[in-house]
Each structure stands twice: as structure tokens, then as C-alpha cells.
Amino acid sequence: MNIITYLRHWRFEGYAIFDLALSFLGMWLLSSLLSKIFRVIHIHVPARNWIILTLPLSIVAHLLVGRYTPMVNNFLSPNDHWVLKLIILGCLILGLWGIRIK
């Protein structure tokens, strides 16, 4: 078993903890660069908003490339996984809250 398979073995509610942690870490590292890029087009996005928007943006990105992960499948499922849908909606609302157009 290679190291990635071992790290992805640890799960919470069916989602790999390693994948979630890596997503948030990557967004934390990119947040200042993304904020600077958006500042050029006169949109102020605080770094914390990028971190909050990690899950909604990851679902959109996976849909755009056609990769249906367990979280994407659960989010698109019409009859269940309401807690996940509420978390994603809450992250979307809180993530968009502090964005200002200058």
C-alpha cells in the first residue's frame, strides 16, 4: 500500500480526511495570491473568504471537469444528504458575505 492510499484510508462520514485537509491547506496557501489577482480587477476578496469557499468551489471545479467524487454525488443527490447541502450553502453564503466590488 502506498502512502497516498494509506492517508486516504482515514475517513469521516465517507469523505477522506486527507483530501479535505489538503484542499483547505491548498486554498490557504493560494488565498493571498487569489486576493491579489482579484484586486487587479477591482474585487476585494478577503483571504478568509477563499478558505470558506473551498468546498463550494471544489464542487464546481469537479463538475466542470466531469469528476464525480462522493461529495459531488452526495451534493447532487435529490433526496438525501441534507446536512451536506446545508453546509455547502452556508459556506457559499458566508464566503460571499465579505466580497466587495470597488
C-alpha positions in Angstrom: 0.0 0.0 0.0 1.5 3.4 -1.0 1.4 6.4 1.3 -1.4 8.2 -0.5 -3.7 5.2 -0.3 -2.9 4.9 3.4 -3.6 8.5 4.1 -6.9 8.4 2.2 -7.9 5.4 4.2 -8.9 7.6 7.2 -12.5 8.8 6.6 -15.2 10.8 8.3 -18.7 10.2 7.1 -17.3 8.6 3.9 -15.0 11.6 3.0 -11.3 11.2 3.1 -9.9 13.5 5.8 -6.6 13.8 3.9 -8.4 15.1 0.8 -10.3 17.7 2.8 -7.3 18.8 4.8 -5.2 19.1 1.6 -8.0 21.2 -0.1 -8.2 23.6 2.8 -4.4 23.8 3.1 -4.0 24.5 -0.7 -6.7 27.2 -0.6 -5.0 28.8 2.5 -1.7 28.8 0.6 -3.3 30.3 -2.6 -5.7 32.7 -0.8 -3.3 35.7 -0.8 -2.4 35.2 -4.4 -6.0 34.9 -5.4 -6.9 38.0 -3.4 -4.2 40.0 -5.2 -5.4 38.7 -8.6 -9.0 39.8 -7.9 -7.8 43.1 -6.5 -6.4 43.9 -10.0 -10.0 43.6 -11.4 -11.3 45.8 -8.5 -12.9 43.0 -6.5 -11.9 42.8 -2.8 -12.0 39.2 -1.6 -10.5 38.7 1.9 -8.2 35.6 2.3 -10.6 34.0 4.9 -13.4 34.1 2.3 -11.3 31.9 0.0 -10.9 29.3 2.7 -14.7 29.3 3.5 -15.4 28.9 -0.3 -13.2 25.9 -0.6 -16.0 23.3 -0.6 -18.4 25.1 -2.9 -15.5 25.9 -5.3 -14.3 22.3 -5.3 -17.8 21.0 -6.1 -18.0 23.4 -9.1 -14.5 22.5 -10.2 -15.2 18.8 -10.1 -18.4 19.3 -12.0 -16.6 21.3 -14.7 -14.0 18.6 -15.3 -16.6 15.8 -15.0 -15.1 14.1 -12.0 -17.9 12.9 -9.7 -16.4 12.4 -6.3 -18.5 11.0 -3.4 -19.1 14.6 -2.1 -20.3 15.8 -5.6 -22.6 12.7 -5.9 -24.0 13.3 -2.4 -24.5 17.0 -3.1 -26.4 16.3 -6.3 -28.5 13.5 -4.8 -32.1 15.0 -4.7 -33.5 13.1 -1.7 -30.8 12.9 1.0 -27.6 14.3 2.4 -29.3 17.5 3.6 -26.7 18.3 6.1 -24.0 18.4 3.4 -26.2 20.6 1.3 -26.8 23.0 4.2 -23.0 23.1 5.0 -22.2 23.9 1.3 -24.9 26.5 1.1 -23.7 28.0 4.4 -20.1 28.1 3.2 -21.3 29.8 0.0 -23.3 32.5 1.8 -20.5 33.1 4.4 -17.9 33.1 1.7 -19.6 35.6 -0.5 -20.5 37.8 2.5 -17.4 40.0 2.7 -16.7 40.3 -1.0 -16.9 43.9 -2.3 -16.6 45.5 -5.7 -14.5 48.6 -5.6 
